[in-house]
């Protein structure tokens, strides 16, 4: 599997009451080189998240004590902006909307693929980690330099509008992960945007003309799910 530039080892808090799932997630993240702390209920998770500095919290929703939504809400009210990835069996659209509305950064539904979870964790850490603002981000022959906002495909410089650049940056740091229109709107246009989701399709088409024209397509549509930056399988 190809991936964008690697993420340095960072601190992750896992809050999950099912011991077996907690251990699977923690083991997978430790295998990636991250430092992982495990807690098993909402009260302990909130206490740990406010006691120490973490780079990411993997947070179950259905927890004893405070549920995951409440934990996230209290963290945001306390001014803690630690990225939160919800991990839950509650997968209805209204559940996802509530997760993002309370301050979550991503949402993975059980049963889940450990590989996908690791990809999503890596994507969040690349967006928010200490090196996120300066390191070159690359996938296949596509590169993006955040410091200069320079984009190249196959060594050729690509001129993008500010919105096209933000959209490409979001797809690139999430390379290999399918992101929905709702996630794109929040992360590219902002939480206050109240227009049509059709703008995502429009800017995806703009981006394809500039990034994929004359090259192997990287910007893929996953019908009913969203979009993903991924090379087509041979």
Secondary structure, 3 states (H helix, E strand, C coil): CCCCCCCCCCEEEEECCCHHHHHHHHHHHHHCCCEEEEECCHHHHHHHHHHCCCCEEEEECCCCCCCHHHHHHHHHHCCCCCEEEEEECCCCHHHHHHHHHCCCCEEEECCCCHHHHHHHHHHHHHHHCCCCCCCEEEECCEEEECCCCEEEECCEEECCCHHHHHHHHHHHHCCCCCECHHHHHHHHHCCCCCCCCHHHHHHHHHHHHHHCCCCCCCEEEECCCEEEECCCCC
